[in-house]
């Protein structure tokens, strides 16, 4: 098995990664929206007031 980040052989203590660095790179991608699961946009609830987009 190879590391999904850099392609080096995996290290048992960091599996499926080869090092802590690659594990941290992967975590940063998840936290920074680098990875996304495709799906439909959630439907808006008519009981909720409209969202103020200018507040973002």
Buried (B, 14 or more C-beta within 10 A) or exposed (E): EEBEBEEEEBBEEBEBBBBEEBBEBBEEEEEEEEEEEEEEEEEEEEEEEEEEEEEE
